[in-house]
Amino acid sequence: MNARYRFAAIKALQAIDFMVSQKNPLDLHAALKACYFADRSHLNTYQQPIFGATYKAMKYGPVPLEIYELIKGEPLRLWEIGRDDLPWTLEGRRIRRIANGEAHLDQLADSEREHLAMAFAKSVAMDFGERTAVTHGADWQAANGGEMLYEDMIDPGPSKAEVVQFIRETARYVRL
């Protein structure tokens, strides 16, 4: 059985709001890849992702489907976070913050904030082509245009099999 996590919608809301408060407007590709980088690095460090999104291996790299739906303001995602509106708007491929005040990250643990900040800095420092190239790794390739597996996001190493077994056994019970 593959590892599946319950999507942490409020964490995703806060993460996107944080990123767009740091860089307004924010490139959609940069935001989506920052979420991937953060989930992957936190998974490799702590054996659990931050958001638990479903990643699809698309032409320009991994896309966290639920986060993309949230950014677009799809009704199901708005309902899930208990809101009628978002602190941003999506204009083409740019996310523009429209809210006043500070972004809050109170639903994210310290380790999650740290990984998000590093992932965001990494993503915005790259151009579109660089982000695309760096996200076409073994996990993206193994998905062959379909759903990416968290097991494939684990870095190679002597304990990879044990980590994969652990996340397969615990993912469905983890509350992100």
KATA-V969833 format. One record per run of one state. SS is the DSSP state (2 for helix, 1 for strand, 0 for the rest). FROM is the first residue (numbers start at 1). TO is the last residue. If there is no record, write none. Layout:
ss:from:to
SS:FROM:TO
SS:FROM:TO
This chain:
ss:from:to
0:1:8
2:9:22
0:23:25
1:26:27
2:28:46
0:47:54
1:55:58
0:59:60
1:61:64
2:65:72
0:73:74
2:75:81
0:82:87
1:88:91
0:92:93
1:94:97
0:98:109
2:110:124
0:125:127
2:128:134
0:135:137
2:138:143
0:144:146
1:147:147
0:148:149
2:150:153
0:154:159
2:160:173
0:174:176
